[in-house]
Amino acid sequence: MGNQKENYAEKMAAILQQMINDKAHFLLKDSCNPIVIEPVYWAKVFEDRENDLYKRLVVDNNLRYKWLRRFIIHYLADVIGYQPVETTNHNYHLVHRKVADSLERLAKKAGPDAPLCVISHSLGTVIASNFFYDLQMNQKNVEFSLDDLSPLEKGDSLALFYSMGTTIPLWSLRYDKFDRPIHIPSRKIEEYYPGLKGEWINFYDRDDLLGYPLKGVSPEYERAVTEDRKINAGGILVNWNPFSHSAYLTEKDVLKPIADGLFRVWKHINNIK
């Protein structure tokens, strides 16, 4: 969300890799990594037009609070730009194409039916939820062909979902009923990994104005979400204020449960007790 850089996930990925390696090193027979991480960088869909809008509206008019206006413009523009509209190739599908491209790369690296874990932040949680909702329950809204896609690319091997700083509850206001959350794990997971238990943990910070619990959204979300976990994200400069919204990605109280979930799945598929 916002003015994101292409390498936004590098630090988080490195920490997670190290956590998993520390847990699994005595079980590994070679130097391969137990997990494969592929970031989804969708911000480029909006970035150039948002930067142009910021220059024309804020810089050229010398408006005050430029740093805050930049954040607001990028955040609101992402949200507004992502909305489905009745035209071809609109941004909703362009963003989802970015997700699909990342899943394609991941399937080539990790294997076509590798168990899939999704980690999402802020508006990314809405995008991830919508993407897998379309695959699971609304395939007529999927603009790319599902023919010849791997189980991972179709979300059939989706096992774990970790959301943080999510705005999904606000999006529930678009509907008279918000009662069809995605299935975690996928309903087809038993075809690939019998007995594998999935989980959906949603992390939120009480100081984060854009992050909310999920289980209270509806009875269906109460059942679908394994846990709403309250954390205190960030260091002493941000963990007491709304800037905590940007601190989830490297927060140990977020990464440790994710690493535990990944390690549990890795042991299950390798028949390790």
N, C-alpha and C positions, 0 to 999 in steps of 0.2 A: 504494500500500500504506500502511496505517496511517491516521492522522487527516489525510486529505488535503483541501485546499481546492479549490474549483471552478476557481480561476484558477491551479492548480499548473503549467500548461504555458506560461503567457504568456511568461515570460522565455526559455525554451528556444525557443519559436516565433519570438520576435523576433530572437534571435541567428541562427537558421537562415535566416530570411528575408533578413537582412542579408548573410549569407555567400553565399547564392545570387544575390542582386542584385549583389553585388560581382563575382561570376564572370560574370554574364550581361548586365550593363548595356550593354556595347558591342554586344551582339547584339540587344537589344530595340528594337523599332520604336515602342513607346509606353511608357506608365508602368505597365502591368499587371505584376503579380507573376508570376514563372515558376512558383511553387508555391502551393498552397492547403493550409493546415493546419487541421485540425479536431480538438480534443481529445476524448478519451473520459473522461467523469467518471462512474465507476460507484460511488464510495465511498458515495454517499447511500443505496444499497440497505441498507447495514448501519449507517450512522453513528448514527442516533437510538437504536437499541437498544444499540449499543456504549457510547455516552455514558451511557445509563441504567444499564448494567451497571457501568461504571466508578464512577459515583456511589454506587450501592448497596453495591458490594463494597469499594471503596478509600476514597472520601471519607467515607462514613458510618461506616466502621470505623477511620478515621484510620491507615491502613496506611502504612508507610514507603516511600521511593523511589517517590513518586507518579508522577514523570515517566517513570520506567522502566516502571512498571506500566501506565501509560497506553499506552505504545508496545507493550508485550507484549500487552495486551488487544486493542488495535486490530489488531495483526498476526495473532495467533492467531484472533481472532474472524472476521477476513476469510477466513482459510484454511479454518476449520471451516465458516463460514456458506456458503461457495461450493460445498461438496461437494454433488453431486447426491443427492437423496433421493426416495423414492417417493411424492411428493405433487404436486399440480398447482401451477403457478406458484411452484415453489421457486426459491431464490436463484440457482442456476446459470443458469436461463433468464432471470431478471430482470436479472442482470448482462449476459448476452449481448444482451438487448433494448436495453440502454444502448449497447452497441457498434454494434448494427444501426441505432439511431437516429442515431448520429454518422456512420455511413457514408452514411445517407440524406441528411443535411445536406451532407456532403462532395460527394456525387454532384451535388447541385443547384448547388453552387458551382463545382466543378472540371470537371464534365462526366460523363455516365453511364458512359463507358468510359475515363476518365483512368487512367493507370498509378498503381497504389496502392502507397504505401510505408507500412509499419507500424513505429512506434517504440514499444517497450514496456519497462517497468521492473518488476523484482521480481515480485510476484504477477501484475502485468499481463502479463508474458510468458506465464504459464500460461494466463491468460484468453484472450489473443490466439491462442495456439497451439490451445487447445481450440475456440475459435470457428471458426477456419478449418479445423481438422480436421473438425468437423462438416459444414461446407459442402463440403469436398472428398471426404470418405470415409464420412460417417455422417449423411446428410441426414435419416434418420428421427428423429434427436435434435434437429433444428431445429424450434422451436415456432412460428416465424413463417413465413408463406407466402413461397415463393420466386417465385411467379407475378408477372410484371410488374416484377420487380426489375431494376435496371440491372446490367451486368457488374461495375461497381465494387462494388456492394452485395453481390453474390454471391461476391466474391473472385476472379472470373475474370480481372481485370486486375491482380491482386497481383503486384508485380515485386520489391519490396525488403522485407527484414525486418531490423530492428536490435533486438536484445535486449540488456539490460544488467542486471546484478545479478540474474540469473535463478535461480529455485529449481526449474526444470524437472527437473534431475537427481534431486532429492529425491522428486518426484512419480513418478518411474519405479518406485519401490519398490511402488507400488500394483498393478503388473502383473507377471505372470510373464515376459512379453516386452514390451519397449518399443521396438518396431521399425517404427513407422509415423509418422515425423515429417511435418509438413506440407510441401507442395511449394512451394519458392521458386526460380524464379517459378512461378506457377500453370501447370498443364499446358495451359491454354487461352490463354496469353499470345500465342502465335504467331498466333492468329486476329485479334488486334488490332494487335500490334506485332511483325511478323516480324523475327527476328534480335536482339531485345532480350535482353540478358543480365541475369539477376537475381543477387542475392546475399543471403546471410544472414550477417551479422557479429554475433557475440556478444561483448560487452564484459564483462570481469570484473576486479575488483581483488583481489589476494591477501589484503588486509586485510579484505575484506568477507565476513562470516560467512554471508551469505545469497546471495552471488553465486558461480557456478561455471562452469567450462568445460562445453561441450556435446558436443564431438566424441567424447569418451571414453565417452559414455553407452551407445552401441551401434554396431555397424558401419553401421547405417542412418543414425544421426545423424552419423557420421564423413563420410558422403557428402553428407548434406543440408546441413550447415552449412559455409558457405564458409570461415570462419575464426573461431577463438577468439582474441580480441585482448586481451592483458593490458595494463591501464593502471594509472595511479596517480591515483585520482579525488580531487578536492577540494584545498583549501588546506592550509597547514601545521598547522591545528588538527585536521583530520580525515583527511588522506591516509595516515596511518600507523596508523589504528585502525578498528574496525568501523563508526564513523559515516560512513566513506567510502561506505557503502551509499546514502546520501541525496545524494551529490554528483555522480552521473553526468549529471544532466540539463543541467548547464551546464559540463561538462568539455570543454575544447577538443579533447582527444584522442579524445573520442567524437563531438562535433559536426562536426569537420572531415571524417572519413571519410563521415559521413552526407551532408553537403553535397556531397562529391565524387560520391557515388552518385546523388544527386538530380540534380545537374548533368549527369552522364553520360546519365541517362535522358531528361532534358529535351532535350539535344542530339540524341539518337537519334530521338525522336518528331518533332522539327522538322527532321530531315535536315540537321543541322549537323555538319560534320566538325571 
